[in-house]
Amino acid sequence: MELYDQIRRISFVFFFLTGLGHFLAGLMFMNGYFVPESGIVNRVLFIPFVIATLTYAFSNLKYHLLELGKDAKWLNYTLIGIGVAVFLGLLVIELFVVDSSCPLSKC
């Protein structure tokens, strides 16, 4: 249980930092400040932000289930499957769906 508490705490730090960076880069891009740099940072931080969010959410769920004394072995495989599916989906969207408003090579 201590392992999931440590994972939860560390992933919250990554969730906060990548979320803050992604949010600020999006604001800067939309307001026209440092347009090329903020556009690239916004697009680059998207997938790490989602990974940090999923890691924080899943470790928090697992920690609280273990805290209540429930058997959560089935949860590991379910969460790994959901995480892999979301990551592959984001990767496919990022690579194959072109953002016409700001292609990565021109931002």
C-alpha positions as CSV (number, residue, x, y, z in Angstrom):
1,M,0.0,0.0,0.0
2,E,2.9,2.3,0.7
3,L,4.1,1.8,-2.9
4,Y,0.8,3.1,-4.3
5,D,0.9,6.1,-1.9
6,Q,4.4,7.0,-3.2
7,I,3.3,6.6,-6.8
8,R,0.2,8.7,-6.1
9,R,2.3,11.5,-4.6
10,I,4.9,11.6,-7.3
11,S,2.4,11.4,-10.1
12,F,0.5,14.3,-8.6
13,V,3.6,16.4,-8.9
14,F,4.0,15.4,-12.6
15,F,0.2,16.0,-13.1
16,F,0.5,19.5,-11.7
17,L,3.6,20.5,-13.5
18,T,2.7,19.2,-16.9
19,G,-0.9,20.5,-16.6
20,L,0.4,23.9,-15.6
21,G,2.9,24.0,-18.5
22,H,0.2,22.8,-21.0
23,F,-2.3,25.3,-19.7
24,L,0.1,28.3,-19.8
25,A,1.4,27.3,-23.2
26,G,-2.1,27.1,-24.5
27,L,-2.9,30.5,-23.1
28,M,0.2,32.0,-24.5
29,F,-0.5,30.5,-27.9
30,M,-4.1,31.7,-28.0
31,N,-3.1,35.3,-27.0
32,G,-0.3,35.5,-29.5
33,Y,2.7,35.5,-27.2
34,F,5.7,33.5,-28.4
35,V,3.5,31.8,-31.0
36,P,5.9,29.2,-32.5
37,E,7.4,28.2,-29.1
38,S,4.2,28.1,-27.2
39,G,2.5,26.1,-29.9
40,I,5.2,23.5,-29.9
41,V,5.3,23.3,-26.1
42,N,1.5,23.0,-26.0
43,R,1.5,20.1,-28.5
44,V,4.5,18.4,-26.9
45,L,3.1,18.4,-23.3
46,F,-0.3,17.0,-24.3
47,I,0.6,13.3,-24.2
48,P,2.7,13.5,-21.0
49,F,-0.1,15.4,-19.3
50,V,-2.6,12.6,-20.2
51,I,-0.1,10.0,-19.0
52,A,0.4,11.8,-15.7
53,T,-3.3,12.2,-15.3
54,L,-4.0,8.5,-15.8
55,T,-1.2,7.5,-13.5
56,Y,-2.5,9.8,-10.8
57,A,-6.1,8.7,-11.2
58,F,-5.3,5.0,-11.3
59,S,-2.9,5.0,-8.4
60,N,-5.3,7.1,-6.3
61,L,-8.1,4.6,-7.1
62,K,-5.9,1.6,-6.2
63,Y,-4.6,3.2,-3.0
64,H,-8.1,3.9,-1.8
65,L,-9.3,0.4,-2.6
66,L,-6.4,-1.1,-0.7
67,E,-7.1,1.4,2.1
68,L,-10.7,0.0,2.4
69,G,-9.3,-3.5,2.5
70,K,-10.9,-4.6,-0.8
71,D,-9.2,-7.1,-3.2
72,A,-8.0,-5.1,-6.2
73,K,-6.0,-7.6,-8.2
74,W,-8.4,-7.5,-11.1
75,L,-7.9,-3.7,-11.2
76,N,-4.3,-3.9,-12.3
77,Y,-5.0,-5.6,-15.7
78,T,-8.0,-3.4,-16.3
79,L,-6.1,-0.2,-15.7
80,I,-3.1,-1.3,-17.7
81,G,-5.5,-2.1,-20.6
82,I,-7.3,1.2,-20.4
83,G,-3.9,3.1,-20.1
84,V,-2.5,1.3,-23.2
85,A,-5.6,1.9,-25.2
86,V,-5.7,5.6,-24.3
87,F,-2.0,6.1,-25.0
88,L,-2.2,4.3,-28.4
89,G,-5.3,6.3,-29.3
90,L,-3.6,9.6,-28.5
91,L,-0.5,8.5,-30.4
92,V,-2.6,7.7,-33.5
93,I,-4.5,11.0,-33.2
94,E,-1.3,13.0,-32.7
95,L,0.5,11.3,-35.7
96,F,-2.2,10.9,-38.2
97,V,-4.7,13.7,-37.6
98,V,-3.4,16.9,-39.0
99,D,-4.1,20.1,-37.1
100,S,-4.8,22.5,-39.8
101,S,-4.7,25.6,-37.6
102,C,-1.2,24.9,-36.5
103,P,0.9,22.2,-38.0
104,L,3.9,21.2,-35.9
105,S,6.3,22.2,-38.6
106,K,5.0,25.8,-38.9
107,C,4.2,26.7,-35.3
